[in-house]
Amino acid sequence: MIDIRLDAYKIIVKVLKKNLFSDKLLDDMQKKNQASDADSGLLYALVKGVVKMQKNLDYIARQYTDPKKFDNTSFKIKVLIYMALYQLVYMDKIPEHAAVNESVRIAKKMFNSKVGNFVNAVLRAYLRNPQINYPENLVQSLALKYSFPEDLIVTWIDLWGEENCQILCEYFNETPKLSIRVNKFATEPHLVKAYFAKAGIDLFNSIASPNILTTNKIKEVLQDVSFSEGYYSVQDAAAAMVVELMDPRANENNLDLFAAPGGKATYTAELMINTGKVTAVDKFPTKIKKIKRAAQRLQLSNIKTYAEDAFSFGPQVADYDRVLLDVPCSGWGVFQKKSELRWQNNQDMKQLLKLQKNALELGAKFVKPGGCLVYSTCTLNPEENEDQVNRFLEKHPEFTLYNAEKIIPKRFVENGFLKALPFRDRIDGAFAARLQKEKE
C-alpha cells in the first residue's frame, strides 16, 4: 500500500539534509509507486512546498514549542512538524484532522509514541491560535515570511528596492505554470493552440517569445499524444529568448558547450530547420542520453552529442558560427521551479565565478571570425552576469557586445544585455550577452 506522506517525508529529509535536488527523487518515487494522479500531486506539493517554505515553517513551529528544546530536537522530527504545518497553513483542501492524524501516525511509526505526542501537541497548539507575528525588521520579516536566506533579501533590496524584492519573493513562492516551446520544425503555435482549444484547454501566447505558450493544465498537456510525437517541449520563455538572441540559421555549424538538460540545444536545432549541425557537449552521460531522447522525440537529426567535460572538448578550432555558453550558476532566476536552490545559494561562489570566467575564455576559442558567442545564466546576480562579460570584453577587443534589442523585445533588454526579471516579467530570471567576433 502506498503511503504518500511517508514517501514525501523521506524525500524531504534527503533533500534538506544532503543538499540533493528533489526532481529526480520525485520521479524515481512516482515510477516506483505508479501512484494515481491525486497521490502524485500530493507527493509533489508536499515535497516542493516543505523544501521551499522550511524557514517559515521552522519559525512557526518555534512559536508553539520551547525554542531551546526545539534547537535540540532531531532534524528528522522537525521535518515531520514542517510537513504537518505546511498542510495546515498552505493546503486548504486537506482537512485539519487528516494533516494532524497522519503526521502523528508517521511520527509513531518512524519513532515512538512520545514523539507522536510531541508532534500532536505542537499541531494542536497551532490550531488553537494560528496567528503568527513576524519581526518588524523588514529584512527579517521578508526572510521568514517568504522563506529565504536573509543575505539574499538584503542583496535583492539593494538591487531592486523593497517593493520589487517582495514581489520577487511572492513570485518565487507561487506554483509554476507550464511553458511549452512549439517545435517550429513540425508545426506552428496557432495550430497547437487550436488543437488544445478543441479539448477545452486554453494556451496563452508569451510576450517574451513567439514560440512559447503557457497554461495551467500541466498534466493534460504533457500527457497528450502531441507531446510524445514531438510537437512541443517544456521550456520557459526566458530560456527560449537566450537561443533567439543567438539567432541560429539554417546550415550553420553551432556549438552548445554546457548543453544539459538540452532545451537550448534542441531549440537551436529547430530554428536551424534540422539542417547544419548542432554540437551538444555535456560531461554527464545520463544527461547526454536525455538530449538524444529529446532529439529523437522532436525528430531532429542535426544534433551531435558528446559526453565530455567542456574543458576537455577539442580540438579548440575556431570553426563554429555560433557558440552557446549556458554556464553553471547560482540559479537565482529559477527559484520558483527549483525550490531547494535557495538553500544552496552561494555555495562555492568563488569556484562558480572561476568556472564562468574560464568558460568564456574556452568558448571564445571556438568562434570563427564574424561569428558570435552567447554567454547566458539563469541567475540575476551581477557578479555572474554583467561583471563577467565586461571583464571578458576588456581582455578581448576582438569581441564586442551586440545589442540584444536588435533581436529581443525591448522590455527584456538592459544596456544591450538580455535580462528577464521575474518580479517584472513573470517568467524565469535569465541573463545573456551576445558577443560578436570581428571579421578577419
ZAMARGU-4260 file (C-alpha; in steps of 0.2 Angstrom, whole numbers, plus 5000, padded with zeros to 4 digits):
<rodrens>
0) 5000/5000/5000 | 5007/5017/4995 | 5010/5029/5010 | 5011/5046/5001 | 5015/5056/5016
5) 5028/5045/5022 | 5036/5044/5005 | 5036/5063/5004 | 5044/5064/5022 | 5058/5053/5016
10) 5062/5063/5001 | 5061/5080/5011 | 5074/5073/5023 | 5086/5068/5009 | 5084/5085/5000
15) 5087/5096/5016 | 5100/5085/5024 | 5110/5080/5009 | 5108/5096/4998 | 5100/5085/4984
20) 5088/5090/4971 | 5070/5085/4973 | 5065/5082/4954 | 5075/5065/4952 | 5069/5059/4969
25) 5051/5063/4965 | 5052/5055/4948 | 5060/5039/4955 | 5047/5038/4969 | 5032/5040/4957
30) 5039/5027/4945 | 5041/5015/4959 | 5024/5019/4966 | 5014/5020/4950 | 5003/5031/4960
35) 4986/5040/4955 | 4987/5057/4949 | 4980/5063/4965 | 4993/5054/4975 | 5007/5060/4964
40) 5000/5078/4965 | 5000/5077/4984 | 5018/5070/4984 | 5024/5084/4973 | 5015/5098/4983
45) 5022/5092/5000 | 5040/5090/4994 | 5041/5106/4984 | 5031/5115/4997 | 5041/5110/5013
50) 5058/5112/5005 | 5053/5129/4999 | 5045/5136/5015 | 5056/5127/5028 | 5062/5143/5036
55) 5045/5150/5038 | 5038/5133/5045 | 5053/5132/5057 | 5048/5149/5063 | 5030/5145/5065
60) 5035/5128/5075 | 5045/5138/5087 | 5030/5149/5092 | 5022/5133/5099 | 5037/5125/5107
65) 5051/5129/5119 | 5064/5137/5107 | 5079/5130/5116 | 5071/5112/5117 | 5067/5114/5098
70) 5085/5118/5094 | 5090/5101/5102 | 5076/5091/5093 | 5081/5079/5080 | 5081/5086/5062
75) 5070/5072/5056 | 5057/5075/5069 | 5057/5094/5064 | 5054/5089/5046 | 5038/5079/5052
80) 5032/5095/5060 | 5036/5106/5045 | 5026/5094/5034 | 5011/5094/5045 | 5012/5113/5047
85) 5013/5115/5028 | 4997/5106/5026 | 4988/5116/5039 | 4995/5133/5033 | 4996/5131/5014
90) 4985/5117/5009 | 4966/5122/5010 | 4959/5106/5003 | 4967/5095/5016 | 4956/5093/5032
95) 4965/5098/5048 | 4961/5081/5056 | 4970/5072/5041 | 4985/5083/5042 | 4987/5081/5061
100) 4982/5062/5062 | 4993/5057/5048 | 5008/5066/5054 | 5006/5059/5072 | 5004/5041/5064
105) 5020/5043/5054 | 5029/5050/5070 | 5024/5035/5080 | 5029/5023/5065 | 5046/5031/5062
110) 5050/5035/5081 | 5039/5031/5095 | 5023/5037/5105 | 5032/5050/5114 | 5037/5059/5098
115) 5020/5056/5091 | 5013/5065/5107 | 5025/5079/5104 | 5020/5082/5086 | 5002/5081/5091
120) 5004/5094/5105 | 5013/5107/5093 | 5000/5105/5079 | 4985/5107/5092 | 4993/5122/5099
125) 4994/5130/5082 | 4976/5126/5078 | 4970/5134/5094 | 4980/5150/5090 | 4986/5151/5072
130) 4990/5169/5072 | 5009/5172/5068 | 5018/5188/5071 | 5033/5192/5061 | 5048/5204/5066
135) 5046/5222/5062 | 5063/5222/5054 | 5059/5221/5035 | 5073/5210/5031 | 5070/5198/5044
140) 5051/5198/5041 | 5053/5195/5022 | 5066/5181/5025 | 5054/5172/5037 | 5038/5175/5029
145) 5043/5170/5012 | 5057/5158/5017 | 5073/5165/5010 | 5091/5167/5017 | 5092/5185/5025
150) 5108/5189/5014 | 5098/5186/4998 | 5084/5198/5004 | 5097/5211/5008 | 5105/5209/4991
155) 5089/5210/4982 | 5083/5225/4991 | 5100/5233/4987 | 5097/5229/4968 | 5079/5232/4965
160) 5071/5240/4981 | 5060/5234/4994 | 5044/5233/4984 | 5052/5223/4970 | 5060/5212/4982
165) 5044/5207/4990 | 5036/5204/4973 | 5050/5193/4968 | 5048/5183/4984 | 5030/5181/4981
170) 5033/5176/4963 | 5046/5163/4968 | 5033/5155/4980 | 5019/5153/4968 | 5015/5136/4959
175) 5024/5137/4942 | 5013/5137/4926 | 5018/5126/4912 | 5028/5134/4897 | 5029/5125/4881
180) 5040/5128/4866 | 5032/5124/4850 | 5043/5114/4838 | 5044/5126/4823 | 5051/5111/4813
185) 5035/5102/4815 | 5021/5114/4817 | 5016/5132/4822 | 5010/5140/4839 | 4992/5144/4832
190) 4990/5126/4827 | 4994/5120/4844 | 4983/5132/4852 | 4968/5127/4841 | 4972/5109/4844
195) 4970/5111/4863 | 4956/5123/4861 | 4945/5109/4854 | 4948/5099/4871 | 4943/5115/4881
200) 4961/5118/4886 | 4967/5136/4884 | 4985/5140/4879 | 4991/5158/4880 | 5005/5167/4870
205) 5020/5173/4879 | 5025/5192/4877 | 5043/5186/4878 | 5045/5173/4864 | 5034/5170/4849
210) 5036/5151/4851 | 5031/5149/4869 | 5014/5145/4875 | 5008/5144/4894 | 4995/5135/4903
215) 4989/5129/4920 | 4984/5112/4913 | 5000/5104/4916 | 4995/5086/4916 | 4983/5087/4902
220) 4996/5095/4890 | 5011/5084/4895 | 5001/5068/4894 | 4994/5072/4877 | 5000/5062/4862
225) 5006/5078/4854 | 5020/5080/4866 | 5026/5062/4864 | 5025/5065/4845 | 5037/5080/4846
230) 5026/5095/4843 | 5032/5104/4858 | 5044/5104/4873 | 5044/5111/4890 | 5054/5127/4891
235) 5052/5144/4899 | 5052/5160/4889 | 5067/5166/4897 | 5077/5151/4891 | 5070/5152/4874
240) 5075/5170/4872 | 5093/5166/4875 | 5093/5154/4859 | 5083/5168/4850 | 5097/5180/4854
245) 5109/5168/4847 | 5098/5168/4831 | 5104/5152/4824 | 5102/5150/4805 | 5100/5135/4793
250) 5115/5126/4788 | 5127/5133/4801 | 5139/5124/4812 | 5135/5128/4830 | 5141/5123/4847
255) 5132/5121/4864 | 5146/5118/4877 | 5136/5116/4893 | 5121/5108/4884 | 5111/5098/4898
260) 5097/5097/4900 | 5096/5100/4881 | 5082/5113/4879 | 5093/5126/4871 | 5102/5113/4860
265) 5085/5106/4853 | 5078/5124/4851 | 5094/5129/4841 | 5092/5113/4830 | 5073/5118/4827
270) 5077/5135/4822 | 5090/5129/4810 | 5076/5119/4802 | 5085/5102/4806 | 5099/5107/4794
275) 5118/5110/4798 | 5125/5104/4814 | 5122/5107/4832 | 5136/5100/4843 | 5130/5097/4861
280) 5143/5094/4874 | 5140/5089/4892 | 5151/5079/4904 | 5137/5068/4911 | 5132/5053/4900
285) 5115/5051/4908 | 5111/5069/4903 | 5118/5066/4886 | 5106/5052/4884 | 5091/5063/4889
290) 5097/5075/4875 | 5097/5061/4862 | 5080/5055/4868 | 5073/5073/4866 | 5081/5075/4849
295) 5073/5058/4843 | 5056/5064/4850 | 5057/5080/4841 | 5063/5071/4825 | 5079/5081/4825
300) 5094/5073/4816 | 5106/5088/4816 | 5112/5086/4834 | 5128/5078/4838 | 5131/5074/4856
305) 5147/5072/4866 | 5148/5066/4884 | 5164/5076/4888 | 5169/5089/4900 | 5168/5106/4890
310) 5185/5110/4896 | 5192/5094/4888 | 5182/5095/4872 | 5193/5098/4857 | 5202/5102/4846
315) 5199/5120/4850 | 5196/5126/4832 | 5188/5142/4828 | 5176/5133/4817 | 5159/5137/4824
320) 5147/5151/4818 | 5139/5152/4835 | 5144/5146/4852 | 5132/5145/4867 | 5139/5145/4885
325) 5124/5142/4896 | 5136/5141/4911 | 5133/5134/4929 | 5127/5147/4940 | 5119/5151/4957
330) 5101/5149/4949 | 5093/5164/4957 | 5081/5165/4942 | 5074/5148/4944 | 5069/5148/4962
335) 5051/5145/4958 | 5054/5129/4950 | 5070/5123/4959 | 5065/5127/4977 | 5080/5119/4985
340) 5092/5131/4976 | 5088/5145/4988 | 5096/5135/5002 | 5111/5130/4992 | 5114/5148/4986
345) 5132/5155/4987 | 5139/5138/4989 | 5156/5138/4981 | 5153/5155/4974 | 5172/5158/4971
350) 5173/5142/4961 | 5157/5146/4951 | 5164/5163/4946 | 5181/5155/4941 | 5172/5142/4931
355) 5162/5155/4922 | 5177/5165/4918 | 5186/5150/4911 | 5171/5145/4901 | 5171/5162/4892
360) 5189/5160/4888 | 5186/5142/4882 | 5171/5147/4871 | 5179/5161/4863 | 5192/5149/4855
365) 5179/5140/4846 | 5171/5156/4837 | 5175/5159/4819 | 5179/5176/4813 | 5162/5185/4811
370) 5153/5173/4822 | 5146/5175/4839 | 5147/5169/4857 | 5132/5169/4868 | 5135/5169/4887
375) 5120/5165/4897 | 5115/5161/4915 | 5098/5158/4924 | 5104/5170/4939 | 5101/5188/4942
380) 5117/5190/4951 | 5128/5204/4943 | 5144/5196/4948 | 5140/5181/4937 | 5132/5191/4923
385) 5137/5209/4918 | 5154/5209/4928 | 5159/5193/4920 | 5155/5199/4902 | 5163/5216/4905
390) 5179/5209/4911 | 5180/5197/4896 | 5177/5212/4884 | 5191/5222/4892 | 5203/5207/4889
395) 5196/5203/4871 | 5195/5218/4860 | 5191/5206/4845 | 5174/5204/4853 | 5160/5217/4855
400) 5143/5217/4864 | 5129/5215/4851 | 5114/5225/4857 | 5101/5212/4861 | 5087/5225/4857
405) 5090/5221/4838 | 5083/5204/4841 | 5074/5203/4858 | 5059/5213/4863 | 5065/5230/4871
410) 5057/5227/4888 | 5069/5212/4891 | 5085/5222/4886 | 5096/5232/4898 | 5112/5241/4892
415) 5112/5229/4877 | 5111/5213/4888 | 5096/5201/4888 | 5088/5202/4906 | 5072/5194/4911
420) 5067/5199/4929 | 5054/5188/4937 | 5046/5202/4948 | 5043/5212/4932 | 5041/5199/4918
425) 5033/5184/4927 | 5045/5172/4919 | 5061/5164/4925 | 5075/5175/4928 | 5089/5175/4915
430) 5104/5185/4908 | 5113/5183/4891 | 5126/5193/4882 | 5129/5191/4863 | 5147/5194/4859
435) 5151/5197/4841 | 5169/5192/4835 | 5176/5204/4822 | 5179/5198/4804 | 5196/5195/4798
</rodrens>
